[in-house]
Amino acid sequence: MNIQEKVHAILDEAKAHDKPLPSLRSLRAQVGGGSLTTISEAVKSWRFAQLEAAGQILSLIHISEPTRQAEIS
């Protein structure tokens, strides 16, 4: 399991138990290392995935080609 997967698992666990999200330094300690930048990027990707799953962010993958063409015109 890489750092991002570990961070995501820790954040998923905190969310599942309705606990506050841990700090970057706490995450780094729980993961067992990694730079704060790497941990921060993992947190950002987790937050983005949470918003996307909640329907608050539309993924470009879900936009059909005709819709994209209409938006470009």
N, C-alpha and C positions, 0 to 999 in steps of 0.2 A: 504494500500500500504506500503510495507516494504522499508527500506532505499535503498536497491539496485534498486528496481523499481523506486523510486523517483529520484535517481541519473541518472538512464538510461533515464528517461523522460526529465530531465533537459538537459542532453547532447544531446538527440535527438532534442530537441527544438533549442538548440544553433546551431547544425549542419544544421537543416532545414532553419534557418535564416542566414546562412553563418557567424555566429559570432564566435569569439574565444572561446575555451572551458574554463569554469571558473576554478579557482584554487580550491584546495582541501578545503581550509578554506571557500571560497565562497560557494562551494557546501554544506558544513556542515551547514552554516548559512541558506541557502535556504531550506535544508531538515529539519532543525529544531533540529539538534543534531546528535549524533553518533561520534564514534572515527574516527580520521584521518585514521587509519588502515582500518576500515570498509569502509570508503568513498573511499580510495585508491583501495581496492579490487574490489569495484563496478565499478570504472573507468577502471580498468584492464579488467574486464569481458566485459564491454561495448566495449572497444577497440578491444578485441579479436573477439567479435561478428561482429564488423564492418569489420575487415579483412577477417573473414570467409565468410561473405555475399558478399564481393567483389571478392571472389575466390582466395584470397591470402594465405589462410590457408586451407589445406585439413583436414576435420574431419575424425577421425578413423572410425566413424560410417558408412561412405560412402565406405569404403574399403570392398570388398567382401571377403568371407572366402577363396576361392581359391587364390586370390591375396595375402592375408596375409600369407597363407601357402607357396607360392612361395618366399615371402620376407624372411621368417624364414629359409628356406632351403639354 
